[in-house]
Structure formats: structure tokens, C-alpha cells
Amino acid sequence: MATTQPKPNSRHRQSQALDQTRIPSANWPIDELPGIAAADLKRLHAQGIRTTFNLLSLGYTPEKRNILASSLEIHIRHINKWIALADLARIPGVGCQHCGLLLHAGVASPTQLSQTPIAGLHRQILKLQVAMMQRRDLCPTPDQVAQWVQQAQRLR
């Protein structure tokens, strides 16, 4: 006699579908994060912070960031900036290569990026590239920006 499995309800199916579309966060060596001076990298390494995940886990809350800033003897504004960069770098298509660009464009988190209109963000990034680098050709394409937004929406 064969037994039958109960049919999953629609909520269960939706949850499974969402899980299958989620993408894992990217983890990077802390040395690849932009804007960290060599002396600060030495301090981070001395504290055992070697990856962006290490940094994010030690600076998950404002209270933890203050503790981290104190133990590293680094101003909190640097810690906050590095945390924002590491958080944006979790998005695979953004990584360490484009996290600084997004932060300069006013995007401070994957959640914010997931809710940002693509056309407006691309326009802002283009303005930044032209103003800072005088190079329009270095600007990510609208398709790349759309991919970042989609990945931010699906990030675990």
C-alpha cells in the first residue's frame, strides 16, 4: 500500500520559491575593500578581521561599532563607512569594485539599493563618473545597475 505525502499549502510553496531565488552574500578579503589605509588594515588584521564578513559580524549594531572603534582606536565615522562598504560588497555583482561608487551615489545598504529606481541611480552614477573621472565609458551600464538592484532584492 503506497503512502501519499500531504500537499504543501500555498504559503509553503511561496516560501520554497523565494528560497530558491535567494542568492548568497559575497565575502571578500578586507584588503580589497576600498578606502582603508595600510595602517588601518594592520589594526583590523591584529583584531582578527580578515574578511568583510568578519567586519560585518563585529559591527552589526551601532553599539558593536562603537566597541570596535574603541578597540581599534579608529574614529567611528571610518567604521561606519567600512561597514556600509562591506554591506554593499555582499551583493555579488557589486563586490569591492563598485561598492564605493554606490556609496558615493548615496546608496548605503543593500536594502536601500533594492528599493532604488534603476534609471535614477544610473543617472546619478553617470554624473559621478563624469565629475570624478571625466570618463563616461567607465560607468556601469543600465543593465549592470538593474542586475545590482535585482541581486539586492534576492540577497540572503
ChimeraX attribute file (.defattr): number of C-alpha atoms within 10 A of each C-alpha:
attribute: neighborCount
match mode: 1-to-1
recipient: residues
	/A:1	3
	/A:2	4
	/A:3	5
	/A:4	6
	/A:5	6
	/A:6	6
	/A:7	8
	/A:8	8
	/A:9	8
	/A:10	9
	/A:11	9
	/A:12	11
	/A:13	12
	/A:14	11
	/A:15	10
	/A:16	11
	/A:17	11
	/A:18	11
	/A:19	12
	/A:20	10
	/A:21	13
	/A:22	14
	/A:23	15
	/A:24	13
	/A:25	19
	/A:26	20
	/A:27	18
	/A:28	18
	/A:29	13
	/A:30	21
	/A:31	19
	/A:32	14
	/A:33	21
	/A:34	16
	/A:35	13
	/A:36	16
	/A:37	9
	/A:38	10
	/A:39	8
	/A:40	15
	/A:41	16
	/A:42	15
	/A:43	15
	/A:44	21
	/A:45	13
	/A:46	11
	/A:47	14
	/A:48	11
	/A:49	20
	/A:50	17
	/A:51	18
	/A:52	25
	/A:53	20
	/A:54	18
	/A:55	22
	/A:56	19
	/A:57	13
	/A:58	15
	/A:59	20
	/A:60	12
	/A:61	11
	/A:62	11
	/A:63	10
	/A:64	14
	/A:65	21
	/A:66	18
	/A:67	15
	/A:68	20
	/A:69	18
	/A:70	12
	/A:71	12
	/A:72	17
	/A:73	11
	/A:74	14
	/A:75	12
	/A:76	17
	/A:77	12
	/A:78	14
	/A:79	19
	/A:80	16
	/A:81	16
	/A:82	22
	/A:83	23
	/A:84	19
	/A:85	27
	/A:86	29
	/A:87	24
	/A:88	30
	/A:89	26
	/A:90	25
	/A:91	29
	/A:92	18
	/A:93	20
	/A:94	22
	/A:95	22
	/A:96	25
	/A:97	13
	/A:98	18
	/A:99	25
	/A:100	24
	/A:101	19
	/A:102	23
	/A:103	15
	/A:104	12
	/A:105	18
	/A:106	14
	/A:107	20
	/A:108	19
	/A:109	21
	/A:110	22
	/A:111	15
	/A:112	14
	/A:113	22
	/A:114	19
	/A:115	12
	/A:116	14
	/A:117	12
	/A:118	20
	/A:119	13
	/A:120	11
	/A:121	20
	/A:122	21
	/A:123	14
	/A:124	15
	/A:125	23
	/A:126	21
	/A:127	17
	/A:128	19
	/A:129	19
	/A:130	14
	/A:131	11
	/A:132	9
	/A:133	12
	/A:134	11
	/A:135	13
	/A:136	14
	/A:137	11
	/A:138	11
	/A:139	19
	/A:140	15
	/A:141	13
	/A:142	17
	/A:143	12
	/A:144	15
	/A:145	22
	/A:146	18
	/A:147	17
	/A:148	23
	/A:149	25
	/A:150	17
	/A:151	24
	/A:152	26
	/A:153	19
	/A:154	19
	/A:155	19
	/A:156	14
